[in-house]
Amino acid sequence: MKTEKPRSTYTYVLVMLIVSVINIALARFAVVAWSVGPGVATIYFAVAFMIVFALWFGGWGVIAAYIGCYVGAGVLGGMPLVVALYWSLADVWQVLIPLVAFRTFKANIDLRTRKDLWIFLVFGVILNNLIGAGWGAAALAIGRVISWSNVIFIFGSWFATNLIVTGIIATLMLRYLTPHVRRARLCVTGYWQ
């Protein structure tokens, strides 16, 4: 069986830049269209794409998620730059947790088996969004962007809608688009290659 040569680092840097622009646009649109607070959207569908991009492109997708959140939802969302620096880590947790879980448990990102689906549901829909929503809401209060009395509302809105968005959009993208990304030899099997 012939093994295919992995793509060059240059290719993945280019992919990261393209995916960053997509993430910025999606994050910005969500924050403008469905804002519930500075940088926070009722329906933040960008996170579903960010999760899928991280599972497809490994660490390159994680960096693109941070850039997308920092610029698209943070800076362009009117958040203080310093707060956006640490607040944007919420999206990093939301994409990094499923990436590490899939690599650790050797799950298949096209969700072909029950094991793959369960790993995605636990780490790519529930746990990651729970931690991301907690981090994001607390970071906004620490940065005095919202009051501590609003943390529960922001956390609840963030977590609940992200469950729905990632459960539907990311699941469908992984199941039906992953084979095409694999055929293009763009999927990263580790973290960087």
N, C-alpha and C positions, 0 to 999 in steps of 0.2 A: 504494500500500500504506500502510495506516495504522500509524504507529508508536505504541506504547503508552507512556504517561507512566510514568517510573520511580516506584517507591514512595517515600514520604517517609522522611527520616532517622529520624523517630519510629518508623516501622514497623520499621526495621532495629535500632534500639535495643531495641525490644520483642522482636524475634526473637532478638537476642543474649542478652537476659536469660533467655528461655525455653530456648534452647539451652544456656546456661551451667548452668541447673538440671538439665537432662537429662545434661550431661557430668559434673556433680558426682555425681549419683546413679549413673551407670554406672561412673565411676572408683572411687567408694567401694565399690560392690558388688564390683567385680573385686578390689580390694585386700583386702577382707574375705574373700571366697570363696576366692581362690587366691594368697594372699600367699607370696612367697619372700624378702621382706625389707621393711624400712620403706618404704611407698609403692609397692612393686613387686609386680606380680601375674604369676603364670605365664601366665595368659590375660587380657590386658588388652584386651578387645574394645572398650572405650570409644574407643580410638584410631581404630578404623575409622569410627565415627560422627563423631568429631572431624574426620577428614580429609574426609569427605563434607560435613559442615556448612561447612567452610572453602571447599570447592569451590563449594558452593551459595551461600553468603552472604558470600564474600570476607573482607575484614578483620574483619568482625563475627564470623565463625566462628573466626578466629584468636584474637581476644580471648576468646571463649567457651571455646576449648580451654585457654588459659592459666588462666582462672578455674576451669574444671572440674578440671584437674590440680592446681592449687595448693590448692584447697579439698578436693576429693573424695579425691585420693590423698595429698596432702601434709599439710595441716592435720588432716583427719579420719583420716588414716592414721598419725598420731602422729609425724610428722616435725618437727624443730625449724623454727620459722617462718622463720628467716633462710635456712636451707638450702633450704626449699621455694620461696623466692623465685627462686633461680637454678636449682634443679633442675627446676622446672616449665617452664623454657624448652625442655626436651627435647620436650615435646608441641608447643610452638610450632614447633620445627624440623620436626617430623613432619607438621604441617599446612601450614606456610608453603612448604616446598619444592615440594610438588605444586601449590599455588596459583600460585606464581610460574611454574613450568614450563608450566602450562596457559595462563596469560595470555601468556607470552612466545612460545610456539609456536602460539598460537591454536588450541589443541586443543578439542574438544567434550567436555564433561563427561559426556555420556550414552554415551560410549565406542562410538560407531557405526562407527568406522573402525579399521583396523589401527594407523594413526598414533596415534589417540587412546588405544588400548589400550596400545601400546608406551610412550607418554609416561607413562601412569598406572603401568605396571609398573616402569619405571625410576625415576621420580621420586616416585610415590605408594605404592610397595610396598618397593622395595629401598633406594634412596639415602636417603630420608627416615628410614626405620627404622634404617638403619646409623648415621646421624648422631645421631638421637634416642637410640638405645641407648648409643652412645659417650658422648654428653654426660651422659645420666642416670646411668650407672654411675660415670663419673669425678666428677660432682658429688656423688654420695653419699660417695665416698671422700674428696674434698676437705673435705666437711662433717663428716667423721669419723662418718658414720652407719653405714658399713661399712668394713672394712679393705681395703687395696689388694689383698690376696690374694683377695678375693671379687669384684673388679671383672670379671674374665673370666667368672665364672659368671653374674653379674647381666647383663652385656652379652650373653652368648650366649643366655640364657633370654629376655631382652627382645627381642632381634633375631629369633630364630627363631620365637617365637610370634607376634610382630607381623607377620612375613611371611605367615604362614598366615591370621591373622585379617583383616588388611587385604586380602590377596589374594582372600579369599572374600567377606566381608561388604561391604566397600566397593565391590568390583566389582559385586556384585549390586544394591546400593542405587543406585549411579550409573546403571547400565544400565536398571533398571526403575522407579525412583522419581523420577528427574530430570524426566521429562516432566510428572509431576503437580506438582512444585514450580515448573516453568516456567509451567504453566497458571495457577497461583496468582499469577504475576508476582512471585515472591519471589527468583528467581535474580539474583545480582549479576554483571554481565558484566565489570566492572572490578575494583577492589578495594573500593570503598565503595558504588557504585550500579550 
